[in-house]
């Protein structure tokens, strides 16, 4: 009897724990040579149906915007701001009681990096938040590192 209860308890806990893991945004990273001294680093968000990722320019009082932090720039420097590439949706959001800009399905964030000489290292992290109209997941930090 004890073994049966223990097995049922373990199975229930395992099932509940797995059911709570929700990752509606999958990220991929890429680099593309623009010219002899410039590389574009690209962060691509593939977003599950019904979910969305917020843009970088969200006003105060709203959700956490997507934000990039470049902590390490060895032999290189950023050139300009991170650009958003995708079909932006701008509309009123009742959860936050304000107009918001966000992306469904897919969005790319691109940063130009100028390197001095051969090679270089770019590292840091970005923070993003995702919602689905009914609930939001806590902001998530994702580390990145590119060796140019």
C-alpha positions in Angstrom: 0.0 0.0 0.0 2.8 2.4 0.9 4.6 1.7 -2.4 1.4 2.3 -4.4 0.8 5.7 -2.6 4.5 6.7 -3.1 4.3 5.8 -6.8 1.1 7.7 -7.3 2.5 10.7 -5.4 5.7 10.7 -7.4 3.8 10.4 -10.7 1.5 13.3 -9.8 4.3 15.6 -8.8 6.3 14.8 -11.9 3.3 15.4 -14.1 2.4 18.7 -12.4 6.0 19.9 -12.6 6.3 19.2 -16.3 2.9 20.7 -17.1 4.0 24.1 -15.5 7.0 24.5 -17.8 5.9 26.9 -20.6 8.4 28.2 -23.1 6.4 29.9 -25.9 9.4 31.7 -27.3 12.4 29.9 -28.9 15.5 32.0 -29.7 18.2 31.4 -32.3 21.3 33.5 -32.9 23.2 34.2 -36.1 26.0 36.4 -37.6 26.2 37.8 -41.1 29.2 39.6 -42.6 28.0 43.1 -43.9 31.4 44.3 -45.1 35.1 43.9 -44.3 34.8 45.4 -40.8 31.1 45.0 -40.0 29.0 42.0 -38.8 25.3 41.9 -38.1 24.4 39.8 -35.1 20.8 38.6 -35.3 18.6 37.4 -32.5 15.5 35.6 -33.9 12.4 34.9 -31.7 10.1 32.2 -33.0 6.9 32.7 -31.0 4.2 30.0 -30.4 0.7 30.6 -31.7 -1.3 33.0 -29.4 1.8 34.4 -27.7 3.7 37.6 -28.5 7.0 39.4 -27.6 7.2 43.1 -26.7 9.1 45.6 -28.7 12.0 47.6 -27.3 10.1 50.9 -26.9 7.4 50.3 -24.3 6.2 53.2 -22.1 6.3 53.4 -18.3 3.6 51.3 -16.5 3.5 48.6 -19.1 5.2 45.2 -19.6 9.0 44.8 -19.6 10.3 45.7 -23.1 12.8 43.6 -24.9 16.2 45.1 -23.9 19.8 44.2 -25.0 22.9 44.6 -22.8 26.3 44.2 -24.4 28.6 43.5 -21.5 31.7 42.4 -23.4 33.0 44.1 -26.6 36.6 42.9 -27.2 38.2 44.2 -30.4 34.8 45.6 -31.6 32.0 48.1 -30.8 28.3 48.4 -31.5 27.3 50.6 -34.4 23.9 52.2 -33.9 20.9 50.8 -32.0 19.4 47.3 -32.1 16.9 47.2 -35.0 13.6 45.3 -35.0 12.7 43.4 -38.1 9.2 41.9 -38.3 5.5 42.8 -38.6 4.9 45.0 -35.5 1.4 45.2 -34.1 0.4 48.3 -32.3 -2.8 48.3 -30.4 -4.5 48.9 -27.0 -3.9 46.2 -24.4 -6.5 45.9 -21.7 -4.2 44.0 -19.3 -1.9 47.0 -19.1 -4.5 49.7 -20.0 -2.3 51.3 -22.7 -1.2 51.1 -26.3 1.6 48.6 -26.9 3.9 47.4 -29.7 4.6 43.7 -30.0 5.3 40.9 -32.4 3.6 37.6 -33.1 5.1 34.5 -34.8 8.6 35.9 -35.4 10.7 38.9 -34.9 14.4 39.6 -35.5 16.6 42.0 -33.5 19.7 43.0 -35.4 22.8 44.8 -34.1 25.6 46.0 -36.3 29.1 45.3 -34.8 32.2 47.0 -36.1 35.4 45.0 -35.4 38.9 46.5 -35.3 41.3 44.1 -37.1 40.8 40.4 -37.0 38.2 38.7 -34.8 36.5 40.1 -31.7 34.1 38.9 -29.0 30.6 40.2 -28.3 28.8 38.9 -25.1 26.0 40.0 -22.9 22.3 39.2 -22.4 18.9 40.3 -23.3 15.7 40.5 -21.4 12.3 39.8 -22.9 8.7 39.3 -21.7 5.9 37.3 -23.4 2.2 37.3 -22.9 -0.8 35.7 -24.6 -3.7 38.0 -23.9 -4.7 36.2 -20.7 -1.4 35.9 -18.8 2.2 37.0 -18.9 5.3 35.0 -18.1 8.0 36.7 -15.9 10.7 38.6 -17.7 13.5 36.2 -18.9 17.2 36.9 -19.3 19.0 35.1 -22.1 22.8 35.1 -22.3 24.7 35.3 -25.7 28.2 35.2 -26.9 29.6 35.7 -30.5 33.1 35.2 -31.5 33.7 37.2 -34.7 
